[in-house]
Amino acid sequence: MEEDKKLKHFEQIRQIRKKHRIFTWGTNIPDPIENFSDFHLPDKLSENLKEFSVPTPVQMQGIPIGLQHRDLLVTAPTGASSGKTLAFALPIILRILEQKQQNNSKNSNKVLSAIILEPTKILAIQTFQNFVKFCFGLDINCCYLNSKIATKIEKNLEKCAINILVCTPNRLIYLLEKLENEKKSLNFLSNLEWLIVDECDRIFEGTEGENCFKLQLDKILNFCCGPNVRHGFFSATFSCQVENWCREKLKEMLMVCIGPRNSANELVKQELLFAGWEQAKVQIIRDILRKNFEPPALIFLQSKDRAKQLFAELMSFFEGKIFVGLISGDLSEKECQLVVERFRSGSIDLLICTELMGRGIDFQNVNLVINFDLPTSIISYIHRIGRTGRAGRVGRAITLFTESDMPIIRPISTVIHQAGFPVPEYLLKLHKPTREEKKNLKKRAPKRKNLTIRWGGLKNKFRPIQKFRKNIKIEKEENLENNKSKKLKIEEKLIENKIPQKINEKKKRKEKIKREKEIENNLKNTDDGEWQLVTPKRRKREFKKIVT
């Protein structure tokens, strides 16, 4: 009987995983859970998670593994419906609440339990904001690591109350190295239980040297090497190199994959358009935007210089009919946040950007993504087109290519073909890029000709960009004025009240001095010579009596 029950239970679990396309590897994997009520969440936490009515596939399997406090590698398609952030956030939050109930001490607020690593500042801020939503009303301190907070931690480590720290690798390494020099790093990381690496497929991407994400992560793992530390790696794409690296570093790691490996979002309609040469791409973009354009949309380019050129071209062509925005590495962190907020609110219809915006950033209403420059890898392609087709909405992705892209287009054309969208047959018959060619592409993007600018002169060339940055600064100043803190407003009111008080006090003093002089003159003019014999102290007393 017991064996029959076990077989039935095993079959039920298999059917659930098959239904939701959950693939797992490892030993003693916990069963997936289909309802949040099965997690027995506190009332306040369940209120904060009202928008999540039913767990997504990655949450069904990822949260139970996290609750068992085990190392895991998770891949799930891009989109707000994937819910990767909550998949690693919920086990961390529940663990912190459990520890606080057990300890019942004030020091539990000062215990750092989890570090979440994000590849970019924008992603780190977005993840921090999600944690703030999830932890609203709970006794959990979340923190985004910037320069100000880093200095506070360095100066007063004992007073810092941080439970969850969200940061980029560079910022964390800089802080840990400083703490190590002062012999404080062990105290800072003594109670660490979770190290989460979001967008972990970046490990084997990018540049070499100090900026290499792989080397940065190795340094962080050397610092966070406590016996209770567990690691979570989350991404939208599956890399064999990442898998092998994780197997070397971590023991008894569990793996979860939602859907087929390295597949694009099914809700995105994918198209390939042949442009012929670089300058023809601009004309194709104009035609797309003039015919049945439904904002908002994203356009991806391989470099910030090309992004500036296209921005200047489209701004001059549409002249305010379509509101175009630009985001690149030249903008400061606050300016980037303002542009992102304007795009989310709908004041920007078309946002031109580089690979910076290709990962993880949640724009729920994007209808169109255009790859102006062909992505250099399947991973970057999947991340780019994953900005649309989110939260159950259908999206559209258009990828432009030229004759110079023929040596590298086959991998992306096969992904589009496997998703069931039409691709010219000759593209599928082209030669596959070798491993060396793929590595070179990750290090150096292909050289492309500058986009044509319809007017002459370097000054006129970037005038639209200068205007755009001025508008951002003006909006930034307006926001600062509108969002004044209550303290400043109270201080202003106090100052306003103090000014008339000071004026009245000055008038009273002047009147008093006049009256004293008048009294003194009157006394001097009297016939009696007593006034000359009166001492200064007595004079003051007399004045006080007379004045009062």
C-alpha positions in Angstrom: 0.0 0.0 0.0 2.8 2.4 0.9 4.6 1.7 -2.3 1.4 2.3 -4.3 0.9 5.7 -2.5 4.5 6.6 -3.3 4.1 5.7 -7.0 0.9 7.7 -7.2 2.5 10.7 -5.5 5.6 10.4 -7.8 3.2 10.3 -10.9 1.4 13.4 -9.7 4.6 15.3 -9.3 5.8 14.2 -12.7 2.5 15.4 -14.3 2.8 18.8 -12.5 6.4 19.2 -13.8 5.4 18.1 -17.3 2.4 20.5 -17.4 4.5 23.5 -16.4 7.6 22.3 -18.3 9.8 22.1 -15.2 13.0 20.1 -15.7 15.2 19.3 -12.7 18.6 17.7 -12.1 20.0 16.6 -8.7 19.2 14.3 -5.7 16.3 14.6 -3.2 14.6 17.5 -5.1 11.6 18.8 -3.1 8.1 18.6 -4.7 6.8 21.7 -6.5 4.0 23.7 -4.8 1.1 25.0 -6.8 -0.4 27.5 -4.2 1.2 30.2 -2.1 -1.1 29.1 0.8 1.0 25.9 1.0 4.0 28.0 2.1 2.1 29.2 5.3 3.1 32.9 4.8 2.6 35.5 7.6 -0.5 37.7 7.1 1.5 40.9 6.3 3.7 39.1 3.8 0.7 37.5 2.0 -0.8 41.1 1.7 2.4 42.3 0.1 2.2 39.4 -2.4 -1.4 40.0 -3.5 -0.4 40.7 -7.1 1.0 37.1 -7.2 -2.1 35.1 -7.2 -0.6 31.8 -8.5 3.1 30.8 -8.4 4.9 30.7 -11.7 6.8 27.5 -12.7 10.1 28.9 -11.5 8.5 29.8 -8.2 6.8 26.4 -7.8 10.1 24.6 -7.9 12.6 27.3 -6.9 11.0 28.4 -3.6 10.8 24.8 -2.1 14.5 24.3 -2.9 15.4 27.7 -1.3 13.4 26.8 1.8 15.6 23.7 2.1 18.6 26.0 2.1 20.4 24.3 -0.8 22.6 25.5 -3.7 20.8 25.9 -7.0 21.1 27.0 -10.6 17.9 28.2 -12.2 17.0 29.3 -15.7 13.7 30.6 -16.8 12.5 32.6 -19.9 12.5 36.4 -19.7 9.3 38.2 -18.8 7.5 39.6 -15.8 5.5 36.4 -15.7 8.7 34.3 -14.9 8.9 35.7 -11.4 12.6 34.9 -10.8 13.1 37.7 -8.3 10.4 36.3 -5.9 11.7 32.8 -6.4 14.9 33.7 -4.5 13.4 36.6 -2.4 10.7 34.6 -0.6 13.0 31.9 1.0 15.3 34.7 2.2 12.5 36.7 3.8 11.0 33.6 5.5 14.4 32.6 6.8 15.0 36.0 8.3 11.6 36.1 10.0 12.2 32.7 11.4 15.5 33.7 12.9 14.0 36.8 14.5 11.3 34.8 16.1 13.9 32.3 17.5 16.3 35.0 18.8 13.9 37.7 20.0 16.8 40.2 20.3 17.6 43.6 19.1 20.8 42.3 17.6 18.9 40.3 15.0 18.3 43.5 13.0 22.1 43.9 12.6 22.6 40.5 11.1 23.4 40.4 7.4 21.6 37.3 6.0 21.7 37.7 2.2 23.7 39.4 -0.5 22.1 39.8 -4.0 24.5 40.6 -6.9 23.3 42.3 -10.0 25.4 43.0 -13.1 24.3 46.7 -13.5 23.2 49.5 -11.2 19.8 49.9 -12.8 19.1 46.2 -12.2 20.3 46.5 -8.6 18.0 49.4 -7.9 15.1 47.5 -9.5 15.7 44.4 -7.4 16.1 46.6 -4.3 12.7 48.2 -5.0 11.1 44.8 -5.4 12.5 43.7 -2.0 11.1 46.9 -0.4 7.7 46.0 -1.7 7.9 42.4 -0.5 9.2 43.4 3.0 6.8 46.3 3.5 5.6 46.3 7.2 8.0 43.5 8.2 10.9 43.9 10.6 13.4 43.4 7.8 16.0 46.0 6.7 16.8 46.0 2.9 19.6 48.1 1.6 21.1 49.2 -1.8 24.8 49.5 -1.6 26.0 52.9 -2.9 29.0 55.1 -1.9 27.1 56.8 1.0 26.0 53.5 2.6 29.5 52.0 2.0 31.1 54.8 4.0 28.6 54.3 6.9 29.4 50.6 7.0 33.1 51.4 7.1 32.8 53.9 9.9 30.1 52.3 12.1 29.8 48.6 11.3 28.3 47.8 14.6 25.5 50.3 14.3 24.6 49.3 10.7 21.3 47.4 10.7 21.2 45.5 7.3 19.5 42.1 6.7 19.5 42.1 2.9 22.1 43.9 0.8 21.6 44.5 -3.0 24.7 45.6 -5.0 26.9 45.3 -8.0 30.1 43.1 -7.8 32.6 46.0 -8.1 31.0 47.9 -5.2 30.9 44.9 -3.0 34.5 43.9 -3.6 35.6 47.5 -2.9 33.8 47.5 0.4 35.0 44.0 1.5 38.6 44.8 0.7 38.4 48.0 2.8 36.8 46.0 5.7 39.5 43.3 5.3 42.2 45.9 5.7 40.6 47.0 9.0 40.0 43.3 10.0 36.2 43.8 10.0 35.1 41.6 7.0 34.7 38.5 9.2 32.3 40.3 11.5 30.3 41.7 8.5 29.9 38.3 6.9 29.8 36.0 9.9 26.0 35.3 9.7 25.7 35.3 5.9 23.4 32.5 4.6 22.6 33.4 1.0 24.7 34.7 -1.9 22.4 35.2 -4.9 23.9 35.9 -8.4 21.2 37.3 -10.8 21.8 37.2 -14.5 24.6 34.7 -13.9 25.1 34.0 -17.7 27.2 37.3 -17.5 30.0 35.2 -15.8 31.5 34.2 -19.1 30.6 37.4 -21.1 32.3 40.7 -21.4 35.9 41.9 -21.0 38.9 40.4 -19.4 41.0 41.7 -16.5 39.6 43.4 -13.5 36.2 44.1 -15.1 35.7 40.4 -15.9 32.6 39.3 -14.0 34.1 35.8 -13.5 37.2 37.1 -11.7 35.0 39.4 -9.6 32.8 36.6 -8.6 35.8 34.4 -7.6 36.9 37.2 -5.3 33.4 37.5 -3.7 33.2 33.7 -3.2 36.6 33.8 -1.4 35.2 36.4 1.0 31.7 34.6 1.4 33.1 31.2 2.3 31.3 30.5 5.6 30.0 27.0 6.3 26.3 28.2 6.3 26.5 30.2 3.0 24.4 28.8 0.1 24.5 30.1 -3.4 21.7 30.8 -5.9 22.4 31.4 -9.6 19.5 32.8 -11.7 19.3 33.6 -15.4 17.1 33.6 -18.5 19.5 31.6 -20.6 21.4 28.3 -20.0 25.1 28.2 -20.6 27.2 25.0 -20.4 30.2 27.0 -19.3 28.2 28.4 -16.3 26.9 24.9 -15.5 30.5 23.5 -15.5 31.8 26.4 -13.5 29.0 26.0 -10.8 29.7 22.3 -10.6 33.4 22.9 -9.9 32.7 25.5 -7.2 29.6 24.1 -5.6 28.8 20.6 -4.2 25.4 18.9 -4.4 24.0 21.7 -6.5 20.4 21.3 -7.8 19.4 22.6 -11.3 16.1 23.8 -12.5 15.2 24.7 -16.1 11.8 26.1 -17.2 11.0 25.2 -20.8 13.6 24.2 -23.4 17.1 25.5 -23.0 17.9 28.9 -24.5 14.5 29.4 -26.0 13.0 32.8 -26.6 9.7 34.0 -25.1 6.8 32.4 -26.9 4.7 35.5 -26.7 7.2 37.5 -28.9 6.6 37.5 -32.7 10.1 37.5 -34.2 11.1 38.9 -37.6 14.3 39.2 -39.6 14.7 42.1 -42.0 17.5 42.4 -44.6 18.7 46.1 -44.8 21.6 45.6 -47.2 23.9 48.2 -45.8 24.1 50.4 -42.6 22.6 53.6 -43.9 19.5 51.8 -45.2 18.7 50.7 -41.6 17.7 54.3 -40.7 15.2 54.5 -43.5 13.7 51.1 -42.5 13.3 52.4 -38.9 11.5 55.5 -40.2 9.1 53.4 -42.2 8.4 51.1 -39.3 7.7 54.1 -37.0 5.5 55.9 -39.5 3.3 52.9 -40.2 1.0 51.7 -37.4 3.5 52.4 -34.6 2.2 51.6 -31.2 4.5 53.0 -28.4 6.4 52.2 -26.3 9.3 50.7 -28.2 13.0 49.9 -27.6 15.9 50.1 -30.1 19.2 48.3 -29.3 22.5 49.3 -30.8 26.0 47.9 -30.1 27.7 51.1 -28.9 26.8 54.5 -27.3 28.3 56.4 -30.3 25.9 54.7 -32.7 23.1 55.2 -30.3 23.8 58.9 -30.2 23.9 59.1 -34.0 20.5 57.3 -34.4 19.0 59.5 -31.7 20.1 62.7 -33.4 18.8 61.4 -36.7 15.3 60.4 -35.4 14.9 63.5 -33.3 15.6 65.8 -36.3 13.3 63.7 -38.6 10.2 63.4 -36.4 10.5 66.8 -34.7 8.4 66.1 -31.7 5.8 63.9 -33.4 7.3 60.9 -31.6 9.0 61.5 -28.3 12.5 59.8 -28.5 14.7 59.1 -25.5 18.3 58.0 -25.1 20.1 56.1 -22.4 23.8 55.3 -22.4 26.9 55.1 -20.3 27.4 58.9 -20.6 24.4 59.6 -18.4 24.8 59.6 -14.6 22.9 57.1 -12.4 20.2 59.6 -11.5 19.8 60.7 -15.1 19.4 57.1 -16.2 16.7 56.5 -13.5 14.8 59.6 -14.7 14.9 58.4 -18.3 13.7 54.9 -17.2 10.8 56.5 -15.1 9.8 58.7 -18.1 9.7 55.7 -20.4 7.6 53.7 -17.9 5.2 56.6 -17.4 4.7 57.0 -21.2 6.3 60.4 -21.7 8.9 58.7 -23.9 7.6 56.7 -26.9 10.8 55.3 -28.2 13.9 54.6 -26.2 17.3 54.2 -27.9 19.8 52.2 -25.8 22.8 49.9 -25.7 23.2 46.4 -24.1 22.8 48.1 -20.7 19.0 47.9 -21.0 19.0 44.4 -22.4 19.0 42.5 -19.2 16.4 42.0 -16.5 14.8 45.4 -16.5 11.1 45.1 -16.2 9.1 47.2 -18.7 5.6 45.5 -18.8 4.1 47.5 -21.6 6.8 47.4 -24.3 5.1 46.5 -27.7 8.1 46.5 -30.0 11.8 45.7 -29.7 14.1 46.5 -32.7 17.6 45.1 -32.9 19.2 47.9 -35.0 22.6 46.1 -34.7 22.7 42.3 -34.7 23.4 40.9 -31.2 26.7 39.1 -30.9 25.4 36.0 -29.1 22.2 34.0 -28.6 22.2 35.0 -25.0 22.1 38.8 -25.7 19.4 38.2 -28.4 17.1 36.4 -26.0 17.6 39.0 -23.3 16.9 41.9 -25.7 13.7 40.5 -27.2 12.7 39.5 -23.6 11.9 43.2 -22.9 8.6 42.7 -24.8 6.0 40.0 -24.4 5.9 40.4 -20.7 3.1 39.8 -18.2 1.1 37.7 -20.7 1.0 40.4 -23.4 2.0 39.7 -27.0 5.1 41.5 -28.3 7.0 42.0 -31.5 10.8 41.8 -32.1 12.4 43.0 -35.4 16.1 42.2 -36.1 17.9 44.1 -38.9 20.9 42.6 -40.6 23.3 43.5 -43.4 25.8 41.7 -45.7 28.5 42.2 -43.1 26.4 40.2 -40.6 26.4 37.0 -42.7 29.3 35.3 -40.8 27.6 35.6 -37.4 23.8 35.5 -38.2 23.3 31.7 -38.3 22.9 31.1 -34.5 20.2 33.8 -34.2 18.4 32.7 -37.3 18.2 29.1 -36.0 16.7 30.4 -32.7 14.0 32.3 -34.7 13.4 29.2 -36.9 13.1 26.9 -33.9 10.5 29.3 -32.4 8.3 28.7 -35.5 8.8 32.0 -37.4 9.8 32.3 -41.1 13.5 32.6 -41.8 15.2 32.5 -45.3 16.6 29.1 -46.0 20.0 30.4 -47.1 20.6 31.8 -43.6 20.2 28.3 -42.1 22.8 26.9 -44.5 25.5 29.4 -43.7 28.6 28.2 -41.8 28.5 28.1 -38.0 30.9 30.5 -36.2 33.7 28.7 -34.4 34.3 29.0 -30.6 37.2 31.4 -31.2 35.0 33.6 -33.4 32.3 33.6 -30.7 34.8 34.6 -28.1 36.2 37.4 -30.2 32.7 38.7 -30.8 32.0 38.9 -27.1 35.2 40.9 -26.6 34.9 43.1 -29.7 31.7 43.8 -31.6 32.0 44.0 -35.4 33.1 47.3 -36.9 30.3 49.2 -38.6 30.1 52.4 -40.6 28.8 55.6 -39.1 25.1 56.4 -39.7 24.5 59.2 -42.1 23.6 62.6 -40.6 21.5 64.8 -42.9 23.1 68.0 -41.8 26.7 69.1 -41.7 29.0 70.2 -38.8 29.8 68.5 -35.6 28.1 71.2 -33.5 24.7 70.6 -35.2 25.3 66.8 -35.1 24.7 66.4 -31.3 22.4 69.4 -30.6 19.4 67.1 -30.0 21.4 65.1 -27.4 22.3 68.3 -25.6 18.7 69.4 -25.5 17.6 66.0 -24.2 20.2 66.2 -21.4 19.0 69.7 -20.5 15.4 68.6 -20.3 16.5 65.8 -18.0 18.3 68.2 -15.7 15.3 70.6 -15.6 13.0 67.7 -14.8 15.5 66.6 -12.1 15.5 70.0 -10.5 11.7 70.2 -10.6 11.4 66.7 -8.9 13.8 67.9 -6.2 11.7 70.9 -5.5 8.5 69.0 -5.5 9.9 66.2 -3.3 11.2 68.4 -0.5 11.2 66.6 2.8 8.9 67.6 5.6 11.9 68.7 7.7 12.9 71.3 5.1 9.3 72.6 4.8 9.1 72.9 8.6 12.4 74.7 8.7 11.2 77.1 6.1 8.1 77.9 8.1 10.1 78.4 11.2 12.4 80.8 9.4 9.4 82.7 8.0 8.0 83.0 11.6 11.4 84.0 13.1 12.0 86.9 10.7 9.1 89.1 11.8 9.9 88.2 15.5 13.4 89.5 15.1 12.2 92.7 13.4 9.8 93.3 16.3 12.5 92.7 18.9 14.8 95.3 17.2 12.0 97.9 17.2 11.4 97.3 20.9 15.1 97.7 21.7 15.2 101.0 19.8 12.1 102.4 21.6 13.6 101.4 25.0 16.9 103.2 24.3 14.9 106.3 23.3 12.9 106.3 26.4 16.0 105.8 28.6 17.7 108.8 27.0 14.6 111.0 27.5 14.4 110.0 31.2 18.1 110.7 31.7 17.8 114.1 30.1 14.8 115.0 32.2 16.7 114.0 35.4 19.7 116.1 34.4 17.6 119.2 33.8 16.1 119.0 37.4 17.1 121.7 39.9 18.2 119.2 42.5 21.8 118.1 42.4 21.0 114.6 43.6 21.4 113.1 40.1 25.1 113.8 40.0 25.6 111.9 43.3 23.6 108.8 42.2 25.8 105.7 41.5 25.6 103.9 38.1 23.9 100.8 39.7 21.2 103.0 41.2 20.7 104.7 37.9 20.0 101.3 36.3 17.5 100.5 39.0 15.7 103.8 38.6 15.6 103.3 34.8 14.1 99.9 35.2 11.4 101.2 37.6 10.6 104.1 35.3 10.6 102.0 32.1 8.5 99.2 33.5 
